[in-house]
C-alpha cells in the first residue's frame, strides 16, 4: 500500500485502500446492468423523448429501405421467364390467385430497377441524416446532464480519479450510448425488413427451398449470442486503458517543463507504448472472438446455397419451378447473406452500446458525500469560527487532524504554520466543506457548518492559492468569476486594490487581454494579483490564503503582499505560510504538528518560548538563534 498526502497544496493526492475502494472510484465500474436491456432503455427514454418524432420518422423510413431489396429480387422472376421462354404473357399463381403480366410491362423491369435504386438512395440519405441528427442531439443532452453531475461531485472524486478516465467516461461513453444506439437500432430495423422482404420472395418462389435457406441462415447467426460477456469485459478494460492514455497526454502537456528538465522523455514514451500495446491486445482479443463469425457465417451460408442449387435443379427438371423463379430465389438467397451478416454485427455493436449505457447511468448513480441536510439554513453573517474536537482522515484509521480545537474571532487573522503534512491545508479545506469531518464540529456563529446551505457557506469564503488557476478567456472573465454581475465601478476598485492597474495599462487590450490556458501568458505575480482581484470583487467575509506568496520572487512578493493586505482588511483571515516572515502581523499563529495544535499565540509570544515549536521553526528557517 502506498500513501502520499501533500498537505501544503490545495489538491490532495491519495493512494490507498480506502480511496481505491471508494464508490466514487471510476475504475471500479463493472457495467453490472449491461444485460438489463429493458431497464437501460427505460433510463434512456427521457433522452430519446427529446428527439422522438425524428427517431420514429427515421425508423419508419428504414422499413421501405429494407423492403426494396426484396422488390428488386422478385422482379427478376418474370423478367428471366420472359427472356428464357419468350412468352408474351406470363401467368403466375400467388396464394391461389392468378397474376397475368404482359410482355410490354416486363420490358420496363430494368428501368424499374433503376428507379428503385434512386428511391433507395434518397431513403438511405434521409436515414443517415436523421440518424446523425438524432444521435448527436441525444449525445449532447446526455453530455450536458453528465457535466452538471460532474460539477456537483465532491473534491474527493477529483482526488481519486485521473483526468483521462473522467474524460473517457463523461465524453466518450455518452457518444457510444446515444449516437450508436440510434445507428444500431436503425441498422437492426433495416436488416430485419431486408430479411422479411427477401424471405417472402423465397417463400413465393419455393417454400421447400425457403425452409432450407432460412434454416441455414438461422444457424449462421447463432454464434453472436456467445460473445456478449466478452464484449462487456473488453469494452470496460478498453475504457480504462483509453483513460490512462488520455491522462498521459494531459500530464505530458501540463508537465512538459519537468519532463524536459529531468530528461523524462523516455519514461513517458515507454509508459505510452505500454498503454498502446495493452489497448492493441484488448482490441485484438475482441477481434479474434468477433472476427471468426464472418467466415463461419459465410461457410455455413455457402453450404446452404450449395444445397439449394442442387435441390433447385431437380425442382426445375420436374417442372415444379421455373428458371425465372429459381434465378429470383438464388438472387434473394445471396442478398439474404448481407442483412444476416449485418444483423450479427448489429447485435454485437448493440451489446457494446448497452455496456456504454450501463457505464453512463452508473455515473448518474454517483452520490456526492458533501450535500445539504434537509432544511439547511442560509449563512448571512459571520461570527466566531470554532473547531471543536475535530478528527479528520483521508484514509480510514490514519487521522490527519487529531482532536483539533481552535476558535477564531470575527475579523481576526490567524496564521497556520508547521511542517509539511501537519494538517494546515486540511484545516482550511474543511471550512468550505471540500471534505467533512470524521468526528467533532466546525461551527460558525455556534452552528455546525453542516447545517448551513453549501452555496451560502461558500459564498462567504474567498480563496487565494499558491498556484491560482486561471481559466481560458480574458482577464476580465477571470476577475468576474468572483462576482459575475459586478459593475464597472466594482471591477475598477478590485483592480486598484489588487495593484493590477499599472500592469493592465501596459497591455494593448488591457483587461480584455486573453490569458490563455491556465493563465500561461502571465507571470506568477500577475496571476496572483488577478486571483486577488477575483477574491476582492467577491467581497467575502472569510479569506483563506494558502501559500499565496511562497512561489514568488522578492519583487513580485512585495507587490502581491500589498494587494493581500488590502484583501485582508476587515475580514476573518486564515493564512497558511511556510515563509514565517510573511506572518509577523497575524493576530495569532497556530502551530500544527502531525495533526495536533501544539502552540497558539502572537509572533512575539511564541518567539518568547525558549523551547517552543514555533521558535524552533523560525530559527531553522532563518538559520539564526533568536535572542529574547
C-alpha positions, 0 to 999 in steps of 0.5 A: 500500500502506498500513501502520499498526502501533500498537505501544503497544496490545495489538491490532495493526492491519495493512494490507498485502500480506502480511496481505491475502494471508494464508490466514487472510484471510476475504475471500479465500474463493472457495467453490472446492468449491461444485460438489463436491456429493458431497464437501460432503455427505460433510463434512456427514454427521457433522452430519446423523448427529446428527439422522438418524432425524428427517431420514429420518422427515421425508423419508419423510413428504414422499413421501405429501405429494407423492403426494396431489396426484396422488390428488386429480387422478385422482379427478376422472376418474370423478367428471366421467364420472359427472356428464357421462354419468350412468352408474351404473357406470363401467368403466375399463381400467388396464394391461389390467385392468378397474376397475368403480366404482359410482355410490354410491362416486363420490358420496363423491369430494368428501368424499374430497377433503376428507379428503385435504386434512386428511391433507395438512395434518397431513403438511405440519405434521409436515414443517415441524416436523421440518424446523425441528427438524432444521435448527436442531439441525444449525445449532447443532452446526455453530455450536458446532464453528465457535466452538471453531475460532474460539477456537483461531485465532491473534491474527493472524486477529483482526488481519486480519479485521473483526468483521462478516465473522467474524460473517457467516461463523461465524453466518450461513453455518452457518444457510444450510448446515444449516437450508436444506439440510434445507428444500431437500432436503425441498422437492426430495423433495416436488416430485419425488413431486408430479411422479411422482404427477401424471405417472402420472395423465397417463400413465393418462389419455393417454400421447400427451398425457403425452409432450407435457406432460412434454416441455414441462415438461422444457424449462421447467426447463432454464434453472436449470442456467445460473445456478449460477456466478452464484449462487456469485459473488453469494452470496460478494460478498453475504457480504462486503458483509453483513460490512462492514455488520455491522462498521459497526454494531459500530464505530458502537456501540463508537465512538459517543463519537468519532463524536459528538465529531468530528461523524462522523455523516455519514461513517458514514451515507454509508459505510452507504448505500454498503454498502446500495446495493452489497448492493441491486445484488448482490441485484438482479443475482441477481434479474434472472438468477433472476427471468426463469425464472418467466415463461419457465417459465410461457410455455413451460408455457402453450404446452404446455397450449395444445397439449394442449387442442387435441390433447385435443379431437380425442382426445375427438371420436374417442372415444379419451378421455373428458371425465372423463379429459381434465378429470383430465389438464388438472387434473394438467397445471396442478398439474404447473406448481407442483412444476416451478416449485418444483423450479427454485427448489429447485435454485437455493436448493440451489446457494446452500446448497452455496456456504454449505457450501463457505464453512463447511468452508473455515473448518474448513480454517483452520490456526492458525500458533501450535500445539504441536510434537509432544511439547511439554513442560509449563512448571512453573517459571520461570527466566531469560527470554532473547531471543536474536537475535530478528527479528520482522515483521508484514509480510514484509521490514519487521522490527519487532524487529531482532536483539533480545537481552535476558535477564531474571532470575527475579523481576526487573522490567524496564521497556520504554520508547521511542517509539511503534512501537519494538517494546515491545508486540511484545516482550511479545506474543511471550512468550505466543506471540500471534505467533512469531518470524521468526528467533532464540529466546525461551527460558525456563529455556534452552528455546525457548518453542516447545517448551513446551505453549501452555496451560502457557506461558500459564498462567504469564503474567498480563496487565494492559492499558491498556484491560482488557476486561471481559466481560458478567456480574458482577464476580465472573465477571470476577475468576474468569476468572483462576482459575475454581475459586478459593475464597472465601478466594482471591477475598477476598485478590485483592480486598484486594490489588487495593484493590477492597474499599472500592469493592465495599462501596459497591455494593448487590450488591457483587461480584455487581454486573453490569458490563455490556458491556465493563465500561461501568458502571465507571470506568477505575480500577475496571476496572483494579483488577478486571483486577488482581484477575483477574491476582492470583487467577491467581497467575502467575509472569510479569506483563506490564503494558502501559500499565496506568496511562497512561489514568488520572487522578492519583487513580485512578493512585495507587490502581491503582499500589498494587494493581500493586505488590502484583501485582508482588511476587515475580514476573518483571515486564515493564512497558511505560510511556510515563509514565517516572515510573511506572518509577523502581523497575524493576530495569532499563529497556530502551530500544527504538528502531525495533526495536533495544535501544539502552540497558539499565540502572537509572533512575539509570544511564541518567539518568547518560548525558549523551547517552543515549536514555533521558535524552533521553526523560525530559527531553522528557517532563518538559520539564526538563534533568536535572542529574547 
